[in-house]
Amino acid sequence: LAHLARGAGPQTDRQRGRQHDEEEEQGAAGGPEVPHGSEDSRRPRHPQVSAGHARSLAVRSTTGYAPGTMTTRLILVGFPLLFTLALAPTLGCDGDDDDSGSPPDDDDDDVGDDDDDVVASFTAEATFSEAVPTDATIRWTTDVPGTTQVLYGLDEDLSLATPVDETETTDHAAVLLGLKAGRSYGFQAVTETTDDQTLTSDLETLTVAPAPSGISALTITVPDPGAELADGFVLTSLVQEDGNWIVVIDRDGDIVWYLEFPARLITSLKIPTDGRGFYTIHSDITQTEDTSEIAWYAIDASDLTVTPARMGHHDVVMLPDRTYAYLGFEFHTIIDYGGVEEQVAGDIIVEIPEGGTEDDSETVFSLFDVYPHPQPICEHGYWSAYNTDGKDWSHANSLTMVPGDEDTYYLMASYLDALLKIDRATGEVLWEMQGPHDEFTPVGSPDAWSHPHMSQTFDGGFTVFDNGYHRNPSHSRVIEFSFDEGAMTTTSEWLYADPDGRFNAVLGDIKKIADDRYLTVWSQFGMLVELDTAGDIVWKAETALGSAVGRIVWVPDLYELM
């Protein structure tokens, strides 16, 4: 987790080559230099990445006055880049003795010199996060309290905006999210004051550093340019030989957020129930050492917590009280495992509070309690579980909960082809679907899965990436199932089989992102494919050869993660 991407903060367009002019202005102004910065109170909880998060700044300002104008210069004292904004006239002018900063009242009504749309002058400061170089924070100070917002967009098109922070303050800060790596943006800070004035800065520009060369570029295909695509972003991981990354990509396939994870295998990415940030479980990519951890990140890189996950693998969920439940292993010696004595790895569910220690963890479920005499159901049951010498009998790879239900776990034991519904309080299996103890009857086509992955459950249904190991020939599909617990029946509501017969042996994912849209991941082929209910491709993103894609989270608005 110490391996966070770092990049030097780029300069604004105005700052380049401007130092000589500023020195001349300073001599002419003759004003005293005064402090103009404040310590940033937000600090990460992980000492190894402290330097990568929002850094405190020391800024000095020199102000010179001329009739009807005010200009403010900033001198760079620390690492970040600072913006000098051209400032609108605010001092009394045209013979008006009013020095309040408001323009003279030239109309004939009874309203005095107070005007509801006065544009005051202030200086905005921009810094890029070292941990996430596509996150930029804009800061400014006003003389009177007001709201906080920044308008921004590619080049000088201010079509995007940060959410309005209604907190009335004189010290303002807003984070710009969704910035494309390597592109230039215009921005303008806006404050609505308590006396109904609108204060704005001039339009300024910033340039985002390019993405590291190690991140694979993505190619976007939209077969029908007229198709309606929902706005949003994809949070996922890229697994590559020369580095692994957590990334956010936009609809154009551009990288707008990234963190590097060298030598780590990222097998799950999820959003907490409170919607703030995201969390992941990751382990040693060589699968030889038990170094598994669960990490929660703030999307603006201002905070991080790390929680140990002994023998953790594949998947994790966070409960509303910020307790984690993750998949782990325990080991039993089975005298007759396929006719011989073997050390067998069985999957367990372990709960641990966020930020806790191994002593705080508790095993709440074990598959050995369900299958006291485990037997392999195919040759995969003789493979070794990673990080261990035990035989990978059950290979659970998915752990989910239905939103709003804190009492039930859903566990997919892939090598048993079994989906289990588990009571969280007692560890009792409430039912098993498919697998050795199947309790359901299929309605219509059974569409039985073969060693699948599952990462989405909802009330009365779920989606499955059916890897299809034992289909003849092996090929992969994505399916939405519904189930009726009263009738104990299952129904295949929607199914898509890759028309080229691709067999995706590793990972794979599917998320239903709208009533008529599914976002799927064909991991080892480096493809994200959005499908409609007719099975037509409406959007596809492909990585370069040699880059795999992990599980996904669809994020309609990055500011929802703040």
N, C-alpha and C positions, 0 to 999 in steps of 0.2 A: 504493500500500500504506500510505501515511501516513493515508489516510482511514478510520480505524477508528471505529466507533460509540462514543460516550462518553456516560456518564450519571452524574449525581450519585448517590452512595450513599444509599439511603433509610434512615430511622431504624427501630429496632425499636419495637414498640408501647409498651414500658415507658419508652423514652427521651423520648418526647414529653411535654413539660410537667413534667419531673422535676428540673430544674436547681435550683429553690429548695429542695426537700427535701434534695438532696445537699449544698448549702452548709451547711444546719443540721447535718447528720450530721457533716460535716468538723469543725465547731467543737466538737462534743461529743466526737468521737473523740480529738482532740489528738495523734494519732500522727504520726510523721514521714512525709513523702511519699518513696517510693522508686521507682526505675525499674522497670518491669515489662514491657518490650518488647524485642524483638531484631530486628536487621536481617534482612530477607528476602533470602536469598542468590540466589534465582532471578531472573535478568534476561534479557530478550529480547535477541537478537543484532541486532535491527534498531533503530537509534537513533531512528527517527521514531516508534516506538510504545512507547518505554520508559515514558513516563508512563502508558500505558494498561494496563500489566501490574501484577502484584501489587506494591503499594507498601509501603515500609518504614514502620513505625509507631512513634510514641513514646507510651507509655502510663504513667500513674502510678496507683498504687493506694494507698488508705488503708484500714487494717484496724482495726476496733474490736471489742473483746471484751466479752462479757457471759456470765454463768454459763450453760453448756450450749449456747451459740450462737456462730457466727462469721459476720460479714457482711463482704463485700468490695465496695467501690465502685471504679468506674473513671472517670477523668476524661478526656474526649476532648481530645487534644492535636493530632492530625493530621486528615487528610481522612476516614478510614474511620469507619464506625459501629461502636460497641462495645456489647456486651451485658453487663448486670449480672445475674448469676444469683443467685437465692435459694439459699443454701447450707445443706446438712444439718448438724445438730449433729455435731461431731467431738471436742470437748474433753471431758475427764473431767467427769462430773456425778453427781448423786445421792450426793454424799459420796465418790465413788470417787477416790482420790488418783492414779490412773493418768493421766498426762498424755500418753500415747502417741498419742492421737487415736482409740483404739479404744473401743467401748462396754464397760461392765462385763460380766463373765461371770457370769450368774445361773443357769446350769444346773448340774446335779450331775455332769456327766461329768468326765473327766480333762483336757479341753481347757482351755488357759489363756485369757488375754485376747485372743489373736489369733483373729479371726473371718474366715472365708473370704468373707463377703459384706458387708464393711464398705463403706459408701458415703462416700467422702471428699469434701471440699469443694474445688472449684476454679473458676476463672473462665474462661469461654470468650469468645473474641473473634471477631467475624464481619466480613469485608470483602467487598465486591462488586468484581469486576474492572471497571475503566473500559473496557478493550478489548472485553470480552464481559460486559455487565451482568447476564446471567442466570447467570453462574458466581459462586458464593459460596464463600469459604474460611473454615473454622472453625478457630481456633487456641486451644490451652489448654496449661497447664503443670501437671505433677503432681510431687509431692515424691519419688516413687519411679518407676523405669522401668516402662513397660508398653506395651501395644498401642494402636492408634489406630483409632477408628471413630466415625461419626456416624449416628444414626437420624434420619430426617426424613420429612415427608410434608405434603400439602395440609392447611391449617388445623392441627389437632393430631393428625392420624392418622399415626403413625410407621410407615408401611408400607414405606418405602424405606430403604435403608442404603448407605453407602459401603462399598467392600471393606475388610476388616480388614487394616490394615498391621501385620504381626507384628514389625516392628522395635521393639525395646525402647528407649524413649526417655522423657525427661521433658518434652520440647518436642514438642507434637503439632500436626499440621495435616492437614485433610481437605477436599477440594474437593467441593461439592455440585453435581452435574450434573443436567440434565433439568428444571430449574426453569422453570415456565411464566411467561412475562412477565406482569406485572401481578397476580400472585396471592400470597397469604400462605401461609407454611409454618411448621410447628412443627419444632423440632430438639432433639436431646439428644446431648451428647458422652459417649462411653463409653471407658473404659480398663480393660483387664485387666492387673493388675500382676504382677510377677515372683513375688510372694508370694501369688498366687491371690486377691487382692481385686478386686472389681468397683467401679470408681469411676465415678460418673455425675454430670452436671450436672442441674439442674432443666430442665424443659421451657421453651424460649423460642420466640419467633416472629420471623420476618423477612418483609419484604414486597419482592418483586421489582419493579423499575421496569417500567412498561408498555413494550411494543414501540413504536418510533418510528412515527409515523403514516404514513410512507412505505412501510412493509412491508404488503403486501396481506394482508388476513385470508383465511382459508381456510374453506370450507364443507365439512363432512364428510357423506357419504351412506353408510349401511350398509344395503343392501336387505334383508338377512336378519339381524335382530338376534341370531339364534341361531347364526350362522356363527362358527366358531372362527378368531380372528385372532391371529397370533403377535405377541408383544410386540416392540416395536422402534421405531426412529426412521428418518426419511428425511433424509439430507444432500443438499441440492440448492442451486440458485441461482434467484433470482427476477430476471427482467429487466424493468425498468419504465422508463417515460419519465423519472420524477423520481428515479431511483436504482436501483442494482443491488445485490443482497445475496446473500451466502452464508448459508443458514439451515439449522437442524435443526428439523424439526417432529415432533410425536409423533402417536400414533394419534387423538388428539382434534382434530388440526389446529392445535394451539397451538404458537407459536414458543417454543423452549427454548434457542436459540443463534442468534446473528446477528452478521455483520460487514458493513459497508457498503463497496461498491466503486463510487464514482461514476465514470462515464465509462469503465468497463472492461467488456469482454465476456468472460465466464467460460464456457469451452467444455468443461471437463473437471474432474471432481472424483474423486479416488481415495484409497485408504488404502494406506500402505506395506506391504511384506511383513512388517515387524516389528509391524504393527498399531498403531503409535503415531501419533496425530494424523492429518492428511490433507494432501494437496497438490493444487494446481490450476495450470493454465496459463491466463493471461488476457492480453488484448491491448486495444489502442485500439478503443473501441466505434464510433468513426467510420470505422474501417478506412482511415485515411489516414497514420498514423505507425507506425513500427516501434518499439514500446515493449513488446514481449512479455516476460513474466517467468514464472518458475515459483516458486511460494511454498509452503513447508511450514509448517503451523501446529500447535502443540500445542493439544489440545482445551481445556486449562485456561488458554490464552492466556499461558502462561509462557515460550514460546519461539517463534521464527520465523526461518527462513532464506529468503533471496531469491536466485535464480539467474537470470542473463540467458538469454534464449532468442531469439537473433537470428532474425528472420523466422519465429518460432514461431507455430503456429496449431493449433487444433482439439484436439489430444490429446497426452498424455504418459504414460509409464510410468516407475516407479522400480524399479531392480534391487536385489537384496538388499544390495549394497555401497553403496547410496544414490547410484548413478550414475543420472542421468535420460536417457531417450531420448525425444525429441520430434519432432513433424512440423515440417519447415521447407520453404523454397523454394530452388530454384536456377533460373537462367534461361538458355535457349539461344535463339539466333536460328535459326528453322527457315525455310529458303528456300521450301519448298512445304508450307504448313500450310493445308490446305483450298483450295489453289490460289494462295495469296498468301504473301508473306514476313511472318512475325510473330515478335514476342518472346513466347516461351512459358514459362510457369511450370510447373516439374515438381516433384513432391514428393520430399523427402529425409528420411532419419532421421538425426538428430544426437544424439550422446552427449556429456554434460557432467557432471562430478562435482558433487554438491550443493555450493553455495556457491562454485563455480569462476567463472572469467572466460571471456570469449569466446575467449581464447588457449588455454584448456583444452579447447575443444570439438573434436569430430571427426565428420565425415560418414561414416557406415558403410554407407549405402545410397542409391542414386538411381534413380528410375524411368526416367530417361533411359538407364540401362544396360540396362534391360529392353526399352524401346521407343526405339531410337535414331532412329527416324523417326516421331515422334508425329503422330497425326491426330485431329481431333475426331470423336467418334462421335455427337454430337448438337449442338443449338444451344447447350447450356450450355458447350461447349468454347470458345466465342467470348467468354464473359463474362470480365471482368477478375478476377484473383485479388486478394483484399483486401490492402491496403497496397502494391499493385504495379500496374504498367501491363501486366504480362504476362497472356497469355490463360490462363485457368484450365482447362488441358487435363485434368488427372487428378482434382483436388479430393479428395485423401485427407482423410478426416475422422475416422478411427479407427485407433488403434494399441494393440494388446493383447498380453499374454503369457498362456500357461496357467500357473496357479499351480504352482510347483515346477519349472518349466522355464525356466532362465535363458538358454537357447541359441537361442531361436526367437522371432521377431516375427511378428505377424499384422497386415497392413495392408489396410484397405479403401479402395480408390481409387473413390470414389463415382461420378464422372462416367464412369469406365470400367466400372462395375458389376463390378469385379474384386476378389476377396479373394486376397491373396498370402501364402504362408507363406515366411518369409525366414530364412536361416541368419545368426545374429548375427555369427559370427566372420568369415565370408567375404562376406556380402552377397548370396550366391547365392539365387535364387528356387527353392524346393524344389518348389512347385506353384502353379498358379493355378486358382481356382474361379470359374466364370462368366467374364465379361469376354471380351476378344478372343482370349485363348489358353486357353480353358476346357479342363481336362484331366479333368473328372469327368463321370460319367453319372448323371443323376437316377434314383432308384428311385420309381416311382409318379408322382404329380403333380410336375412340375418346380418349381412355385412360384418362378419366377425373380423376383429382386428388381429394383427400378428406383431407382437413386441412393439407397442405404440408408445408415443409420448402424449401427455395431456397437460395443458397449463391453463385451461379456462373452464370453470364450472359456473353455472347459474341456476336459478330456481327451475328444477325439472329438466335440466339438460346440461350438456357439456360438448366440447369439441375435442377431436382427437386427430393427431398426426399419426396415421397408421403406417409405420415404416415398412411392414410387409415382408419380413424376413422369410417366412415360410409359405408365402404365396408362390405359386408355380406358373410362370417364372416370377422371381422376386420383383416386386414393384410397389411403389408407395402411393398412398391416397390420403385425402383429408376428408373428415366426416363430421357432421353435426348429428348428435343423438339426442332424443328426448326419452324420458322414462316416466312410468306411472307406478308409484309405489303402492297404490291400492290394488291395482290389477297385476303388479309385478311383471310389466311388459316394457320392452324397449322398441323404439322406432328410429330407423335411419331417416332423418329429415332432409339431409342434403349430403351429396357425395361428389367428390371430384378426383378423378384418377389422371395422373399426368399423361397427356396424349403421346408423349415420346417414351412412355414406359420406364421413366427414371426410377431407380432404386436408391433412395436416400437412407443409407445405413446408419448415419450418425445424427443425433439430435432431430431437428425438424420441429415446426411449431405451426399453430393456427389460432388466430383470434378473430372472433366475430366482432367487427367494429361498427356495424350498423345492421338494421334488419335485413338488408339486401347485399351486404358486402362482407367478405372474408379476406383477411390479410394472412398469407401463408409464407412459411420459410422453408426453403429447400437447402438445408444448411451446407452440405458438402459441395453443392453446385453454386454456392454463393448467390442465391436468388431470393428476392422477396417478390411475391406475386399477389396482387389484389384481384379477387374474382368476384363476379356477381352471382346471383342465384342461378343464372342460366349456365354457369361454368365458363363464361367468357372472361378473358383477361382484360382488365381495364387499366392496369398500371403495373409496371414491372421494373425493378431495380436489380442490376447485376454488378457484382464486384469483379475485379480483375482475377485472372486465373491464379489459383493458389491461396485464395482467401475464402474462408468459410464464415457463415453467418450464424449467430446464436439465436436464442429465444428473443422474443420481441415484446414491447409494450407500445400500444398506440396512444399517443398523447395529443389530444385536439388542440391544446393551448399550453405552451411551456410555462406561462405565468400561473397556471393552476397548480404547479409544483412548488411555488414559492411559499 
